[in-house]
Amino acid sequence: MFGLTLILVLAVMGGLIAFIGDKLGSKIGKKKLSVFGLRPYHTSVLMTVVTGILIAAATLIVLAVASSDVRTALFGMEKLQAEIAVLSGDRQKAQTELAEKNTLIASLDGQIRETTASLAEMRSQRDEINEHLLQLQSKYAEADADLTSAKAEVRLLEESRAKLNREIRELEEATDRLRAGLIAIREGEVVFRAGEVLYAGILKAGLKVEANDKQLDIFLSSANQAVLERMAVKKTDLQALWLPAAMVRDAKALLAGAEGTYYVRVCAAGNIIAGEMAVSRLELIPNRLVYKEGAPIFTEKLSVLADGRNINSALLHFLGEVNKAAVAGGVMPDPLSGKVGNIDAASMIEASDKMRSLGGDVRVTAYAKNDISVAGPVLVRLEVRRHE
């Protein structure tokens, strides 16, 4: 809008100046006026030239007033050219510096790439070193744990050795006291055979610590008295029975953590000579009912000869099979004899007579005379019938 307005103003002003110049020229021509002594015609031409000059001057003045660029072009061109020259030089210098900077940047980029590659390689090496370090730390931790465990085992072994040495000394001292307390000893007499049951009983499981310890201590005290009686020692304050302390602790722990009842027996660890400590071991077997009273244990067909001479041998064989069946059922046998019970002579005679009276093939059945548990003994009632 500013440009259109300026053009319009210039056009109007130029037209007005031209109109005024034309009017002046016409008046001068009509009145034949003279300026500077010129002829009227030349005076009219001079006015026309002056009018053109005024139009051009007015145009430049208006443009100069209206636009700083025009003023700069009219009055500051040389300065502008000088500034352009200076700026051109600065631009050339800047371009040169830019080229140098670009070269430097390219060099720096190369160095950065090399540094980045080196950094990546160093990071990779660092990761490998860290991984190796972690492995070494893990191995060190394992070795340290193994060393700690080994030290603990060594301490336990040393403690066990010390306890064993104390137990050996106690055993030797107790043996000396036992020998001193014997009244009559036949040198070299074997009082207990290896594996022989020295004492047995039923103990409750699941008791509190104090009650559990008390019942086992009473049991072992009774076993000690039984050993002293077997050795014919009058002094009752002697310790003739010897068991490893660890075995006693394990037995107490087993009873404390279990339920029901246990059949516990003390067995000789080896042949025990009169005057020596009864070195023994403990056996703990969960006690349970194996046969209820009247339950059949074993049945078999036997053939009786006409003269009856095989009756006793047949009955003995049958009782052996009853013993095997009871052991297979869960009754604990005697470690030396392997037997689990016995039968009274009256029952044997009654069964023998019945077999003799029936003759031929008979079926003999052994029934539990009463409730039979793991501890036994197995007491049986024999029933003899004709085999059909």
Order of alpha helices (4+ residues) and beta strands (2+ residues): alpha-alpha-alpha-alpha-beta-beta-alpha-beta-alpha-beta-beta-beta-beta-beta-alpha-beta-alpha-beta-beta-beta
